[in-house]
Amino acid sequence: MSETPDPVCPLCLRPIPPGVPQSLHHLVPKLRGGKGGPVVLLHHVCHKEIHATLTETELARDYRTPEALRAHPKLARFFAWVARRPPDFLSRTPAGHRRRR
C-alpha cells in the first residue's frame, strides 16, 4: 500500500501535512463572481497574507491564478520568506496593512 503525498501549497511550495492550518482560496473572490469557481488549497498563513495585501477587486481583476499571486512583489517576498519555515509555521498577519488606493 502506497501513501499519498501531502498536498503542496502552490504559493510557498511547502507540503501541507494533515493537521496543519490550511484553507481553500477562491481564485476569483466569491463577492466578485467566484462563488462555485475554482479553489486552491493553501497554508492558512499564505491565505491570510493574500487577503492582508490585496483587495477583493485586485484579486478578481489581476490575481486569478497562483502564478499571478506569486508574481506580486510583496507576496513573492513573503512566499520566499515563509518557504524557509516548517510546514506548520504560523505567523500573525497584521490587520489592515494593505495599501488602500
C-alpha positions in Angstrom: 0.0 0.0 0.0 1.5 3.4 -1.0 0.9 6.6 0.9 -0.3 9.5 -1.0 2.0 12.5 -0.7 0.8 15.6 1.2 -0.7 18.3 -1.0 1.7 21.2 -1.8 0.8 24.8 -1.3 1.0 26.4 -4.8 2.3 29.6 -3.3 5.1 28.8 -0.9 5.6 25.3 -2.4 5.8 23.6 1.1 3.9 20.5 1.8 0.6 20.8 3.7 0.6 17.8 6.1 -2.6 16.7 7.9 -3.3 18.8 11.0 -1.5 21.9 9.7 -3.8 25.0 9.4 -5.0 25.2 5.8 -7.7 26.9 3.9 -9.3 27.0 0.5 -8.8 30.1 -1.6 -11.3 31.1 -4.2 -9.2 32.2 -7.2 -11.9 34.7 -8.0 -13.4 36.1 -4.8 -16.9 35.0 -4.0 -18.1 38.6 -3.8 -16.7 39.2 -7.3 -18.4 36.4 -9.1 -16.3 33.5 -7.9 -18.9 31.6 -5.9 -18.7 28.0 -7.1 -15.5 28.7 -9.0 -12.1 27.1 -8.8 -10.3 27.0 -5.4 -6.8 26.1 -4.3 -5.7 24.6 -1.0 -3.2 26.8 0.8 -1.4 27.1 4.1 -3.6 29.3 6.3 -0.7 31.7 6.8 -0.3 32.1 3.0 -4.0 32.7 2.6 -4.1 35.3 5.3 -1.2 37.2 3.6 -3.0 37.3 0.3 -6.1 38.9 1.9 -4.0 41.3 4.0 -2.2 42.5 0.9 -4.8 42.7 -1.9 -8.3 43.9 -2.1 -11.1 41.6 -3.4 -11.2 43.8 -6.5 -7.5 43.4 -7.1 -7.8 39.7 -6.7 -10.7 39.4 -9.1 -9.1 41.7 -11.7 -5.4 40.8 -11.7 -4.6 37.9 -9.4 -6.8 35.0 -10.5 -4.0 32.3 -10.6 -1.4 31.0 -8.2 1.3 32.2 -10.7 -0.1 35.8 -10.7 -0.1 35.8 -6.9 3.5 34.5 -6.7 4.5 37.3 -9.2 3.1 40.1 -6.9 6.3 41.8 -5.5 5.2 41.9 -1.8 3.7 38.4 -1.9 6.7 37.0 -3.7 8.9 38.2 -0.8 6.6 36.7 1.8 6.3 33.4 0.0 10.1 33.2 -0.3 10.5 34.0 3.4 7.8 31.6 4.6 9.2 28.8 2.3 12.2 28.6 4.7 9.8 27.9 7.7 8.4 24.5 8.7 5.1 23.5 7.1 3.3 24.1 10.5 4.6 27.6 10.9 2.1 30.2 12.0 2.5 33.9 11.9 0.4 36.8 12.9 -0.6 38.9 9.9 -1.3 42.5 11.0 -4.8 43.5 10.1 -5.1 46.3 7.6 -1.6 46.6 6.4 -2.6 46.6 2.8 -2.3 49.9 1.0 -5.6 51.5 0.0 -5.7 53.4 -3.2 
